[in-house]
Amino acid sequence: MTSWFTSPSEVHDRLAAVHYLPDASIATSVFLAAALGKPLLAEGPAGVGKTQLAKAVAAATGARLVRLQCYEGLDEARALYEWNYKKQLLRIQAGAGEDWDSTHDDIFTEEFLLERPLLNAIRSPEPTVLLIDETDKADVEVEGLLLEILSDYQVTIPELGTISAVRKPYVILTSNATRELSEALKRRCLYLHLDYPTPERERDIVLAQVPGIQAGLAEQLARMAATLRTLELKKSPSIAETIDWAHTMIALGRDDLNEAAVADTLGVVLKHASDQVRARKELGF
């Protein structure tokens, strides 16, 4: 397997260069997934940077990012491949009078195949990061579809045979842990639990992502986000929302997150009315 990274320290430096600041656990897991040629399952609450990690790996390595967004009802046709039935029908109509065997062999060819993300990543000749995002939102049956791909990096299409990866993609699966993934799927992956960062690390993330922000304001935002996450909210602020908060403060020309600034901009980080009510009550403003 082609080496993506030579060490965890290189992972740290290259991800930091594209403004993703990994801790030691993240850097080590990203390196080992590459070194061992195994998929990386990143699990944790929404908004802690799981999807962004895959984007950062692609950006840091110059690889192409292929994303499969999972959802309830996702099936093989949307995840793997399907046939272009309209084009096949036109071919059948154009070949009226030909024997069926000849027509059948003609319409089940590459010309009529529609690649979906999984097949696209498997057949890619260039370095590719395959992001299987929010795997826990898909039906359990989709996990069975993933097993062959993640075990052997190959896809079986009955009409064309088995297609093996030209070049193994770097695979990252994400999960918000809304349901338990199967043990069979987990066995094929390295596991990385991501949680909200410490205020110090979130401050550094804000400084890296928001050019021109003062360090003191970044510190205030990170600590306020950490405080909000200790409350019993429907949806805690994500890292991305903390970054949005930083951009908001700059847009308003404010350099101090005082009570008035928090009260005026709370909608940037809390998107439920009940969460805003609770925050105002608990924080006393």
C-alpha positions as CSV (number, residue, x, y, z in Angstrom):
1,M,0.0,0.0,0.0
2,T,1.2,3.5,-0.8
3,S,2.2,5.4,2.3
4,W,0.1,8.4,3.0
5,F,2.0,9.5,6.0
6,T,5.4,8.5,7.5
7,S,4.6,9.1,11.2
8,P,2.0,10.6,13.6
9,S,4.1,13.7,13.9
10,E,3.9,14.2,10.1
11,V,0.1,13.7,10.3
12,H,0.0,16.5,12.9
13,D,2.0,18.9,10.9
14,R,0.3,18.3,7.6
15,L,-3.2,18.5,9.1
16,A,-2.3,21.7,11.0
17,A,-1.1,23.1,7.7
18,V,-4.7,22.9,6.4
19,H,-6.0,24.3,9.6
20,Y,-7.1,21.1,11.3
21,L,-5.5,20.8,14.7
22,P,-5.3,17.2,15.8
23,D,-4.4,15.9,19.2
24,A,-2.0,13.0,19.7
25,S,-4.8,10.4,19.6
26,I,-6.2,11.7,16.3
27,A,-2.8,12.0,14.7
28,T,-1.9,8.5,15.7
29,S,-5.2,7.0,14.5
30,V,-4.9,8.7,11.1
31,F,-1.4,7.4,10.7
32,L,-2.2,3.9,11.7
33,A,-5.3,3.7,9.4
34,A,-2.9,4.6,6.5
35,A,-0.1,2.3,7.6
36,L,-2.3,-0.7,8.2
37,G,-4.6,0.0,5.2
38,K,-7.7,-0.2,7.4
39,P,-10.8,2.0,7.5
40,L,-11.0,4.5,10.3
41,L,-14.3,4.8,12.2
42,A,-14.6,8.2,13.9
43,E,-17.4,8.2,16.4
44,G,-18.7,11.0,18.7
45,P,-21.3,13.7,19.1
46,A,-22.3,15.9,16.2
47,G,-20.1,18.8,15.6
48,V,-16.7,17.6,16.9
49,G,-15.0,17.6,13.6
50,K,-15.4,14.0,12.3
51,T,-16.4,15.0,8.7
52,Q,-13.9,17.8,8.7
53,L,-11.2,15.3,9.6
54,A,-11.8,13.4,6.3
55,K,-11.8,16.7,4.4
56,A,-8.5,17.7,6.1
57,V,-6.8,14.3,5.2
58,A,-7.8,14.8,1.6
59,A,-6.6,18.4,1.6
60,A,-3.3,17.6,3.4
61,T,-2.5,14.7,0.9
62,G,-3.8,16.2,-2.3
63,A,-6.2,13.3,-2.6
64,R,-9.7,13.4,-4.2
65,L,-12.5,13.4,-1.6
66,V,-15.5,11.1,-2.4
67,R,-18.4,11.4,0.0
68,L,-21.2,9.0,0.7
69,Q,-23.8,10.7,2.8
70,C,-25.8,8.1,4.7
71,Y,-29.5,8.5,5.5
72,E,-32.5,6.3,6.3
73,G,-33.6,4.5,3.1
74,L,-30.1,4.6,1.4
75,D,-29.9,1.6,-0.8
76,E,-27.3,-0.1,-3.1
77,A,-28.5,1.9,-6.1
78,R,-27.6,5.2,-4.4
79,A,-24.5,4.0,-2.6
80,L,-22.8,1.6,-5.1
81,Y,-24.1,1.7,-8.6
82,E,-27.2,1.4,-10.8
83,W,-28.0,0.9,-14.5
84,N,-29.1,3.8,-16.7
85,Y,-32.6,2.3,-17.4
86,K,-33.7,5.1,-19.7
87,K,-30.6,4.7,-21.9
88,Q,-31.0,0.9,-21.8
89,L,-34.6,1.3,-23.0
90,L,-33.6,3.5,-25.8
91,R,-31.0,1.0,-26.9
92,I,-33.6,-1.9,-26.8
93,Q,-36.0,0.2,-28.9
94,A,-33.3,1.1,-31.4
95,G,-32.3,-2.6,-31.7
96,A,-35.9,-3.9,-32.2
97,G,-35.7,-7.1,-34.1
98,E,-32.3,-8.2,-32.7
99,D,-32.2,-11.3,-30.6
100,W,-32.4,-10.8,-26.9
101,D,-29.1,-12.4,-26.0
102,S,-27.3,-9.8,-28.2
103,T,-29.3,-6.9,-26.8
104,H,-28.8,-8.1,-23.2
105,D,-25.0,-8.3,-23.6
106,D,-25.0,-4.9,-25.2
107,I,-27.0,-3.0,-22.5
108,F,-25.1,-4.3,-19.5
109,T,-21.8,-2.7,-20.3
110,E,-19.8,0.2,-19.0
111,E,-21.7,2.6,-21.3
112,F,-24.9,2.1,-19.2
113,L,-23.3,1.9,-15.7
114,L,-23.9,4.8,-13.3
115,E,-21.3,5.0,-10.7
116,R,-22.2,6.0,-7.1
117,P,-19.7,7.0,-4.4
118,L,-18.6,3.5,-3.3
119,L,-17.9,2.2,-6.8
120,N,-16.4,5.5,-7.8
121,A,-13.9,5.4,-5.0
122,I,-13.0,1.7,-5.6
123,R,-12.3,2.3,-9.3
124,S,-10.4,5.5,-8.9
125,P,-6.8,5.3,-10.1
126,E,-5.8,8.4,-8.2
127,P,-5.3,8.8,-4.4
128,T,-8.8,9.0,-2.9
129,V,-10.3,9.6,0.5
130,L,-13.6,7.9,0.8
131,L,-15.8,9.5,3.5
132,I,-18.8,7.4,4.6
133,D,-20.6,10.0,6.6
134,E,-23.1,9.5,9.4
135,T,-23.0,5.7,8.9
136,D,-25.4,5.3,11.9
137,K,-28.2,7.0,10.0
138,A,-28.3,4.3,7.3
139,D,-30.3,1.1,7.7
140,V,-28.6,-2.0,9.1
141,E,-28.7,-3.6,5.6
142,V,-26.3,-1.0,4.3
143,E,-23.6,-2.3,6.7
144,G,-23.8,-5.6,4.9
145,L,-23.0,-3.8,1.6
146,L,-20.0,-2.2,3.2
147,L,-18.5,-5.4,4.6
148,E,-17.3,-6.7,1.2
149,I,-15.9,-3.3,0.3
150,L,-14.1,-2.7,3.6
151,S,-12.8,-6.3,3.8
152,D,-11.5,-6.8,0.3
153,Y,-11.8,-3.4,-1.4
154,Q,-13.8,-4.9,-4.2
155,V,-17.3,-4.8,-5.6
156,T,-19.3,-7.5,-7.3
157,I,-21.6,-6.5,-10.1
158,P,-23.4,-9.6,-11.4
159,E,-23.4,-8.5,-15.0
160,L,-19.7,-7.4,-15.1
161,G,-18.1,-9.6,-12.4
162,T,-15.9,-8.6,-9.5
163,I,-14.2,-5.2,-9.6
164,S,-11.1,-4.8,-7.4
165,A,-9.7,-1.5,-6.3
166,V,-7.2,-0.1,-8.7
167,R,-5.8,1.8,-5.7
168,K,-7.1,1.4,-2.2
169,P,-8.8,4.5,-1.0
170,Y,-8.2,5.9,2.5
171,V,-11.6,5.3,4.2
172,I,-13.1,7.3,7.0
173,L,-16.5,6.4,8.4
174,T,-18.2,8.7,10.8
175,S,-21.0,8.0,13.3
176,N,-22.9,10.2,15.8
177,A,-23.6,7.0,17.8
178,T,-27.4,7.4,17.4
179,R,-27.4,3.6,17.1
180,E,-24.9,0.8,17.7
181,L,-23.0,-0.3,14.6
182,S,-22.5,-4.0,14.0
183,E,-19.5,-5.8,15.5
184,A,-18.7,-7.1,12.0
185,L,-18.3,-3.6,10.7
186,K,-16.3,-2.4,13.7
187,R,-13.9,-5.4,13.4
188,R,-12.9,-4.1,10.0
189,C,-12.1,-0.6,11.3
190,L,-9.7,1.2,13.6
191,Y,-11.7,3.1,16.1
192,L,-11.4,6.8,17.1
193,H,-13.6,8.5,19.6
194,L,-13.9,12.2,19.1
195,D,-15.3,14.5,21.8
196,Y,-15.5,18.2,22.2
197,P,-12.0,19.7,22.5
198,T,-10.6,21.3,25.7
199,P,-11.1,25.1,25.8
200,E,-7.4,25.5,25.1
201,R,-7.5,23.4,22.0
202,E,-10.7,25.0,20.8
203,R,-9.1,28.4,21.3
204,D,-6.3,27.3,19.0
205,I,-8.7,26.0,16.4
206,V,-10.5,29.3,16.4
207,L,-7.2,31.2,16.0
208,A,-6.3,28.9,13.1
209,Q,-9.7,29.1,11.4
210,V,-10.5,32.8,11.9
211,P,-7.7,35.1,10.6
212,G,-7.3,38.4,12.5
213,I,-9.2,37.4,15.7
214,Q,-7.6,38.5,18.9
215,A,-6.3,35.7,21.2
216,G,-8.2,37.0,24.1
217,L,-11.5,36.9,22.3
218,A,-10.8,33.4,21.0
219,E,-10.2,32.3,24.6
220,Q,-13.5,33.8,25.7
221,L,-15.4,32.1,22.9
222,A,-13.9,28.8,23.6
223,R,-14.6,28.9,27.3
224,M,-18.1,30.1,26.8
225,A,-18.8,27.3,24.3
226,A,-17.4,24.8,26.9
227,T,-19.7,26.3,29.6
228,L,-22.7,26.0,27.3
229,R,-21.9,22.3,26.7
230,T,-22.2,21.6,30.4
231,L,-25.9,22.6,30.3
232,E,-28.7,20.2,29.6
233,L,-29.3,21.4,26.0
234,K,-31.1,19.8,23.1
235,K,-28.1,20.6,20.9
236,S,-24.7,21.7,22.3
237,P,-22.6,24.1,20.2
238,S,-20.4,22.5,17.7
239,I,-16.8,23.5,16.9
240,A,-18.1,24.9,13.6
241,E,-20.6,27.1,15.5
242,T,-17.9,28.4,17.8
243,I,-16.0,29.4,14.6
244,D,-19.2,31.0,13.3
245,W,-19.5,32.9,16.6
246,A,-15.9,34.2,16.1
247,H,-16.8,35.4,12.6
248,T,-19.9,37.0,14.0
249,M,-18.0,39.0,16.7
250,I,-15.6,40.2,14.0
251,A,-18.4,41.2,11.7
252,L,-20.0,43.2,14.6
253,G,-16.7,44.8,15.4
254,R,-16.7,43.5,19.0
255,D,-13.6,42.3,20.7
256,D,-15.1,41.4,24.1
257,L,-17.6,38.6,24.8
258,N,-19.4,40.4,27.6
259,E,-23.0,39.6,28.7
260,A,-24.5,42.0,26.2
261,A,-22.5,40.4,23.3
262,V,-23.5,36.9,24.4
263,A,-27.2,37.9,24.7
264,D,-27.2,39.5,21.2
265,T,-25.4,36.7,19.4
266,L,-26.7,33.5,21.2
267,G,-28.6,32.4,18.2
268,V,-25.4,31.8,16.4
269,V,-24.5,28.8,18.6
270,L,-27.9,27.8,20.1
271,K,-30.5,26.9,17.5
272,H,-33.4,25.9,19.8
273,A,-35.5,28.4,21.7
274,S,-35.6,26.2,24.8
275,D,-31.8,26.0,24.8
276,Q,-31.6,29.8,24.7
277,V,-34.0,30.1,27.5
278,R,-32.1,27.6,29.6
279,A,-28.8,29.3,28.8
280,R,-30.1,32.8,29.7
281,K,-31.4,31.4,33.0
282,E,-28.4,29.4,33.9
283,L,-25.9,32.2,33.0
284,G,-28.0,34.9,34.6
285,F,-28.5,37.4,31.7
